[in-house]
Amino acid sequence: MVATVYPEVVSGPPRPSLILQPGLLLPGMERYHVPGLGAVLIDIEPGDQLSVR
């Protein structure tokens, strides 16, 4: 038998989305544009978060 773990459900309305407009970043955020077939080297430190889209 497989034990399935479900995420905790929070009652109430959903939180509003955080919409980031071009040029408007949160403090401490950085954005890098890399063209197709391109590459970039980014210094990261322990505790940093990385998101790739």
C-alpha positions as CSV (number, residue, x, y, z in Angstrom):
1,M,0.0,0.0,0.0
2,V,1.4,3.4,-1.0
3,A,1.2,6.1,1.7
4,T,0.1,9.3,-0.1
5,V,0.9,12.6,1.7
6,Y,-1.4,15.4,0.9
7,P,-0.4,19.1,1.4
8,E,-2.0,20.9,4.4
9,V,-5.2,22.7,3.4
10,V,-5.7,26.2,4.5
11,S,-9.3,27.4,4.7
12,G,-10.4,30.8,3.3
13,P,-10.0,32.5,0.0
14,P,-6.8,32.0,-2.0
15,R,-3.9,34.4,-1.7
16,P,-3.7,36.9,-4.5
17,S,-1.0,36.3,-7.1
18,L,2.2,38.3,-7.0
19,I,2.5,40.0,-10.4
20,L,6.0,41.1,-11.3
21,Q,6.1,43.8,-13.9
22,P,9.2,44.2,-16.2
23,G,11.8,46.3,-14.4
24,L,9.9,46.0,-11.0
25,L,11.6,43.4,-8.8
26,L,11.4,42.7,-5.2
27,P,14.4,43.8,-3.0
28,G,17.1,41.2,-3.3
29,M,15.8,39.8,-6.6
30,E,17.9,39.7,-9.8
31,R,16.7,38.7,-13.3
32,Y,18.9,37.5,-16.1
33,H,17.8,37.1,-19.7
34,V,19.6,34.3,-21.6
35,P,18.9,33.9,-25.3
36,G,18.1,30.5,-26.7
37,L,21.1,28.2,-26.9
38,G,22.9,30.7,-24.7
39,A,24.6,30.4,-21.3
40,V,25.1,32.5,-18.2
41,L,27.3,32.1,-15.1
42,I,25.7,33.4,-11.9
43,D,27.4,33.4,-8.5
44,I,25.1,31.9,-5.9
45,E,25.5,31.5,-2.2
46,P,24.1,29.0,0.3
47,G,20.5,29.9,1.0
48,D,19.9,31.5,-2.4
49,Q,16.9,30.4,-4.4
50,L,17.0,29.9,-8.2
51,S,14.1,29.8,-10.6
52,V,14.4,28.9,-14.3
53,R,11.6,29.6,-16.7
